[in-house]
Amino acid sequence: MTVTTILAALADTFDITAIPPAFAEDPFPTYRALLEHAPVKHFADGSIMLSRYADLDRVYRDTKAFSSDKKVEFLPKYGDTPLYEHHTTSLVFNDPPLHTRVRKIMMGALTPRAISAMEPGLIRLVDSLLDAMEEKGEVDLIEDFAAAIPLEVIGNLFVMPHEERGPLRDWSLAILGALEPVLSEEQKERGNRAVEDFKAYLKDLVARRRKNPGDPATDVLTRLINGTPEGEELSETELLQNCIFILNAGHETTTNLIGNALFELLDWPGEKQRLEAEPGMIDTAVDEFLRFQSPNQLGNRMTTEDVEFHGETIPAGTRIHLCIGAANRDPRQFTEPDRLDLSRKPNRHLAFAQGPHLCAGFSLARLEGRIAIARFLKRFPNYRLAGEPRRTGRVRFRGFASLPAQVN
């Protein structure tokens, strides 16, 4: 069989509702097959998948024809449950006016000045983690480093007491894990329980913050409670659910960015040497890590009117899976897309989406990635794996559960 025949067969048999375990380890052959042979991939449930860069870019920018609202799509998946309430109230799965209100409030606390002011504290945090790792010698790059950084950063944005941050990562993993295309009853149960526990904690934190407000210029929770200067406020449900969303989104994707980057540097020693020789290349390097191993691999939309892709008419009410991981490897957009090139320019990847739904925290994520990766590499240039890497097994969010390493 030729490569073309193999890829065509792979595209033909791919099913979003029955993904083989090997896909979570290496989805890229399937992505290549979809890009070449099935740019509009139809599934038995009536949904489609788009994989080409230009198609995703179009969808992201046209919020009229492609809705982010998930009430219709998620009700059969979750039923009337805490997960349904969460995912249909949070910023990312909504259209205006809720999306506009929440995003406007959030962005007021994530201005360039505010993010720049975080840098000294972020450097201190990263250096303290590096010190602890140096003492241990053998570490887990996820638990001891990649996951610890955004957990502290987001906790600080909410001015959350340190002693109360312990459960955040487990709650986050359970809720985000419930966004996978296919769920077991155990995953649903864990996700629903996490939403309820997270809400209960935040309800208490919000009550305390209402009594003792923080500085809205730096305290995201106080800003969300206060609403906009024009008097727009969030309901209690909108407030709690979007706090959960911000804490989750800011944590998991940045963890994946840092963990994936440190893994890829070992897999591409020539690029690692380039970055060590030219540390000023870290900005383009971070964007290339985001493109090459996108922390978020899948998105979703629903058509609100008939649309056309590649000569096919897609009717209104069609669920669309957006394959971000494939679009960021599309040879129509990126030269040698399967090669890690830390000096790649231009690099208009879609890791942060595009258009009105461009990730509100993209500048903060870039800052965390830049400082974490650069300072780690400077401190531990000879780090190496000390055991078998273990991926999370999720296909929507691509990252590692564990990366055992020796740093000295």
Secondary structure as GFF3:
##gff-version 3
##sequence-region A 1 408
A	DSSP	alpha_helix	3	13	.	.	.	ID=ss1
A	DSSP	alpha_helix	21	25	.	.	.	ID=ss2
A	DSSP	alpha_helix	28	37	.	.	.	ID=ss3
A	DSSP	beta_strand	40	42	.	.	.	ID=ss4
A	DSSP	beta_strand	48	50	.	.	.	ID=ss5
A	DSSP	alpha_helix	53	61	.	.	.	ID=ss6
A	DSSP	beta_strand	66	67	.	.	.	ID=ss7
A	DSSP	alpha_helix	71	78	.	.	.	ID=ss8
A	DSSP	alpha_helix	82	87	.	.	.	ID=ss9
A	DSSP	three_ten_helix	91	93	.	.	.	ID=ss10
A	DSSP	alpha_helix	98	107	.	.	.	ID=ss11
A	DSSP	alpha_helix	112	136	.	.	.	ID=ss12
A	DSSP	beta_strand	138	140	.	.	.	ID=ss13
A	DSSP	pi_helix	142	146	.	.	.	ID=ss14
A	DSSP	alpha_helix	148	157	.	.	.	ID=ss15
A	DSSP	three_ten_helix	162	164	.	.	.	ID=ss16
A	DSSP	alpha_helix	168	177	.	.	.	ID=ss17
A	DSSP	alpha_helix	185	211	.	.	.	ID=ss18
A	DSSP	alpha_helix	220	226	.	.	.	ID=ss19
A	DSSP	alpha_helix	236	267	.	.	.	ID=ss20
A	DSSP	alpha_helix	269	277	.	.	.	ID=ss21
A	DSSP	three_ten_helix	279	281	.	.	.	ID=ss22
A	DSSP	alpha_helix	282	292	.	.	.	ID=ss23
A	DSSP	beta_strand	298	303	.	.	.	ID=ss24
A	DSSP	beta_strand	307	309	.	.	.	ID=ss25
A	DSSP	beta_strand	312	314	.	.	.	ID=ss26
A	DSSP	beta_strand	319	323	.	.	.	ID=ss27
A	DSSP	alpha_helix	324	327	.	.	.	ID=ss28
A	DSSP	three_ten_helix	355	357	.	.	.	ID=ss29
A	DSSP	alpha_helix	362	379	.	.	.	ID=ss30
A	DSSP	beta_strand	384	385	.	.	.	ID=ss31
A	DSSP	beta_strand	390	391	.	.	.	ID=ss32
A	DSSP	beta_strand	400	402	.	.	.	ID=ss33
A	DSSP	beta_strand	404	406	.	.	.	ID=ss34
###
